Amino acid sequence: MGAAPNFHAGLRVRALGIGLVALAALFAWLFIWRPIEAGNTANLGIVGTKVFVFVPLGALVGLSLLVGGPVALRAFQPPFTRARTVFVLVVLGAATALTLAGYFWYREQRILMTGEGATNAVLAFYRERASMAFQGFPDDAQLARLAPHLAGELVDALRAARVAQMRCEDVSAGDAPRWSQGDLFTSHFEGHTLLGVRQVGPGQFALHFDYFRDGERASWQDLAVMGREDGHWVSQDVLFGPPGAPPRDRPPRGIHRREGLPSSIHTESQ
């Protein structure tokens, strides 16, 4: 007869564990996953912080009750023996680690969706580019200055392309190899004098360029593809032409003369 109450008590404790796990999963879906899918990150405030605490803590406590039953439940109740204290500290430590990991992961998702800080990164890259008077692929010193603004794969690709270009120069009998002239990072041969940046999608930024020389003006639009590396925004690619246009299919309007860049280049945000 004494076994029946213990059996039912174990069932109740395990049912409580299942309920906590289910509630944690529900909160994770309602207040973390759904906002990410909807692109709504406005709730990353006080309520969002509480969710990141409750979800891992509720899930871990629920799992411990589901697996350990009444023994696990008693571990959360006084008197706290050494074994009970260690058990509780392990659960709280694991929950804290998951809370921090989840929060910073969600924070990164928010940055990716909103483009927070990316506009300044785009402008910083083009300011650095405009401060160096080179055409075609950058040399090693120039690439070293641009590298903090570029994705690692893009840096490697530019370095490899420069090496291949130098080989072509050795056998080209004086002819300029491809991509040895002109601006590599805009669709205008001579580069730009003014730049406005506008986000058009996650990690995608419309680049509104203007080029002024001798009273003439060229205006065009390219697309910057930005990504995150080591907690920073970096340029992954520049697609020539406005969003939706075939790559390299739409040349800029206005002048398109093969002349050097002007001595003074200004980069501004719209």
N, C-alpha and C positions, 0 to 999 in steps of 0.2 A: 504493500500500500504506500510505503514511503517513497518508492521510486516514481510513482505517478506525478506527485507534485513537482519533483525535481525535473522530470521530463517536460512537463508543461512550462515550468519556469525557463528551461532551456529554450523551448520553442519561442516563448515571448521575447527573450533576449535576442535571439537570432532574427525574429521578425522585426524587432527594433533596429537591428543592424541593417536589414534589407531596406527598411524605411529610410534610414539615414543615407544610405548609398543612393537610393532612388531620388531622394530630395536633392542631394548634391548634384546628381546628374541633371535633374530638372532645372536647377538654378544655373548650372553651367550652360545648358542649352538656351534658356531664356535670356540670360544677362551677359553671356560671353559669346557663344557661337552665333546666335541670331543677329546681334548687332554687327558682327564681323561680316556675315553674309549680306546684310543690308547696307553695309558701308557706313553705319551710324556709330560714331565713336564718341558721341557727346556724353555718354554715361560713364566715361572713365574718370569719375570723380569720387565722391564719398561713397555712393552706393556701389560703384564698381569695385572699389577697394575692399569693401566688406564681402563682396561676392568672392573675391580671390582668397580671402581668409576662410570663409565658410566652406567652399566647395572641397578643397583638399582635406580640411580638418574633418568635415562631416563624412567624406568618403572613407578616410582612414579609420576613424572611430567606428563607423558602420562595418567596415570589413573586419576589424578586430572583434567586434561583437558577433558578427556572423561566423567567424572561424572559432573564436574562443568561448563563446557562450557566456554563462554566468561567471566563469573564471575571469574572463576579460572585463566584465562589468565590475566585478569586485576590485579590480586593479585601479579603477578610477574613483574608488571610495576609501575613506579612512577606515582603519589606520593605515598609513602609507609605509609599508615595509620597504626594505631596500629593493627587493625584486619588483614590487609594484611601482616604486619611484622610477626605476630604470625603464620599465615598460612604458610608463606615461611619458617620460622624457624622449624615448625613441619615437613614439607616435607624434608628439609635439614637434620634435626636430624634423621628422620627415614632412609633416604638414607645412612647417615654416619654409623648408627648402622648395616644396612644390608651389607654395604661395609666391615666393620670390621669382621662381622660374616662370610661373604663369603670368605674373604681372609684367615682367620685362618682355616676355614674348608678346603679350597683348599690346604693350607700349610700342614695340617694334612694328606690329601690324597697323597700329594707328598712324605711325609716322609714314609707313608705306602708302596707306590709303589717302592721307591728307596731304602728303608731300611736304610735311613740316621741315623747313630748313633746306629743301631741295632747290628752291629758286635761288637762294644765296649761293649754293654750291655751283649751279649753272653759271651764274654771273662771275663767280670767282674763277672758274675755269677759263671763261672767255677773256676775262681781264688778264690772266696770266698768259694766255695765248697771244693776245694783242700786244703785250709788252715785249714780245720777241719777234724780230723781223726775220722770219724764215719762210720758205716756200716748200711745198711738198712734205715729205716725211721729216719729222724732227730728228736732229742728230742726238747722240747720247746725252750730251749736256742739257739740251733743250727738253728731251724726253724725261730726264730726271726731275726737271722743274714741273712738268705737266703730270708726272706719275701720281702725285697725291690726289689729283682730281679725276683720275681715270681708273676704270676697273682693271684688275690684275690681268685678265685675259686680253683686254685691249692693249695694255702696255706690252705684253709679250708679242701680240700680233704686229704692233707697230715696230717693235725692235727687229722681229724676223723680216718684216717687209723692207726695212731699211737695209739690212744685210743683203737681201736679194737684190735690192736696187743698186747697191754698190758693186755687186758682181756684174750687173748689166752695164754699169758705167765703164767697167774695165774692158768690155768687149764690144761696146757700141760705136766705136770709131768716131767719137766726138758728138754723136747725136744724143740729145737729152732723153733719158729713159722716162717711161710713164710715171706720173705722180712726182716728178722732180720740180714742178712749178705749180704755182697757184695755192690757194688756201685749202687744206685738207678737211677742215672742220666746218665749212659752210659750203653751200652750193654756188657761191659766187666766187669767181676766180680770184678777185682782188681782196676778198675778205669783207669786213664790215667796219662801220664807224659808230653805229648805234645799235643797241640790242634791247628788246623788251621780251620778257618771259611770262608765259601764262600756262598754268596747268590745265591739261585737257583730259587727263585720265591718270590712273594710278601709275606713277613712275614715268609719265609721258608729259612733255612740256613743249608747247609751241614756241618757237624762237622767231620773233618778228625783227628782221634785220633791215637796216638802212645803210646805204653806202653813198657818201657825198664826195664829189671831186669836180673841181672847176665849174661849180654852179649846177652840176647835173646830179641826179639822184636815182639810185636803184633801190627798190624795195622788194623783199621776198620773205618767204617763211619756210623754215625747216622744222624738224621735230627731234628733240633730244630725248633719249631713253636713259633714265637714271635708275640706279639700283643702290643697294646698301652693302657695304663691305666694312667689317670691323667697326660697326656703329657709325659709319659716315656715308654720306651720299657721294657716289662717284658716277661718272659718265660711262655708260655701257656702249652707246652707239649714237650716231647722228644720222637720221634719215632725211635725205634731201627731198624738199617739197613739203607742202602742207599735210596735215594728218589725213590719211586715206588715199593720198596720191601714190602712184607707183614710184619706187625709188629711182632717183635721178631722172625723172620723166618731165619735170617742169623747171625749165631754167628761169632765173630771176628776170623780172621786167626791167627795162631801162638799159643803162650802159653796161657793157660787158667787155671792157678793154683789157688787154694783157699788159698791165702796168703794175708797178710796185705798190705796196700799201702806203697810205699817207703816214707822215711822221707822227701824227697825234691821233690816237684812237680812243674814243670814249665809250664806255659801256654803261648803260642805264637800265633800270627796271621799270616796266610799265605798271 
